[in-house]
Amino acid sequence: MDNQIKTDFLQKIENALDTIRPHLELDGGNVAVVDLTDDMIVQIKWMGNCSACSMSSMTMRTGIEETLKNKVPEVKGVIALNGVGV
C-alpha cells in the first residue's frame, strides 16, 4: 500500500476512534493504533484499564470494529496485540 494512502486511512481510523475514546476513558482506558496491514486489518493496543478488562473482546467487536467498518468501510477487521485473551 502506498504510504500516502496508508497515512490517509490511518487518519480516518484515528478520527473514527476519537468517537469511541471518551467512552473508554470513562473507565480509565484507551486504544492506540499500532498498524494498518496491507489487507486492511487494523492492529490496536489496549491502553490503561482496557488492557486488563474482561469486556475488551466485546468492546472490540461491538464498539471498535463496528465503528471502524461503518466509518471506514475499507477496514476488513481489527485485532488487539495485547489485553485479556490475547
Secondary structure, 3 states (H helix, E strand, C coil): CCHHHHHHHHHHHHHHHHCCHHHHHHCCEEEEEEEECCCCEEEEEEEEHHHHCCCHHHHHHHHHHHHHHHHCCCCCEEEECCCCCC
